[in-house]
Amino acid sequence: MNTLVKRSFKYRFYPTEAQAAELSRTFGCVRKVYNMALQARTEAWTLRGERLDYNATSAMLTTWKRTEELSFLNEVSSVPLQQSLRHLQKACFRFWAKRAKYPRFKSCKRSRASAEYTRSAFRFRDGALTLAKMREPLDIRWSRPLPEGAMPSTVTVSRDPAERWFVSLRYEDSSARQLPLTDTAVGIDVGLNHLLTLSTGEKIANPRHQRRDHLHKITTRLVRENQTLVIEDLTVRNMVKNRTLAHAISDASWAEIRSMLKYKAAWYGRSVIAVDRWLPSSKLCSVCGALAAAMPLRVRTWTCSCDATHDRDVNAARNILAAGLAATVCGADVRPQRNTPGGQSAAKQKASQREPWDSPCSQGRGSQGVSLQPPVGWKQLLCRPGVSR
Ligand SMILES: [Zn+2]
């Protein structure tokens, strides 16, 4: 079975003077439109508590173009302008879902100059790429071949601070083969002393040399060996509170591992489930379900009142796996019901706002939940459908 996977290739190109002028003008208009839409969204939000959507900002763009002072917006292709409104929509969405900070205004100096073109705004034929409002194709240095038959769906042109020009072509690749199904699942804990600890008890060391290569090998292996991979939904935002941990997490290249697991799982037909970051994975006994009172980071092994002795990280990985499997069975997110502001806001980030790969079971079944309060062990982790928000 084949699956469609989005891939992109980036190349350097050398614009003619006319092309450089056209692109610079487009970059300026993209930035202007983005900032004006952000301004409008900010006002709507702060003054009226209103969330503007893409359509509202798109209608504004039409109005702006009709005014005399903004008539220059008509001189460039409208597609990159629309695309920048779509990007802003995504950025606001991530903010509302508490996954990102509020979007920032684009400045001339700080922001990357770029413009995104979709199918209707470029022509790609016989290896020649021509953008809207241009007569000649771009002079692209094809440093590696675009796979045969690949038809770009999106083209992004950018210029870096050193005045070098790049074009990135995104296309859908149907050649990625799915692996045969297996029934194995693994829970993965991100650690300080080890890069990863698996629910199987295996510990994977932090890479010393050729880091990226190492990460590729690990993630490919994990995806090949397991049908379901359960990870903790640790975001950088949550890590900032604890600097030591934040440091370790970034050292451990967690974001990179996560993204590798995500796209490789898509390639090979596996699923990655992210369980809630409030899961008390370190403190919960994976044998009896008792919750230890406190678990400072220096505690590496502990013994539960049920006599089970745990390696801190392996125990955590087992709890992560169990929570992920519970989510699969229930078709629900694993979200503790807590009466703390943090817990409540986490509960409000609904399944519909998560990425599809987070939990294949949560799609279309948004309003169910699994209660982790009062604390229960994974063997007793039962589905509780119909928990309302
Ligand atoms: Zn126990």
Residues whose N, C-alpha, C, O or C-beta is under 5 A from the ligand:
A	BS01	ZN	C285 V287 C288 G289 A290 C304 S305 C306 A308
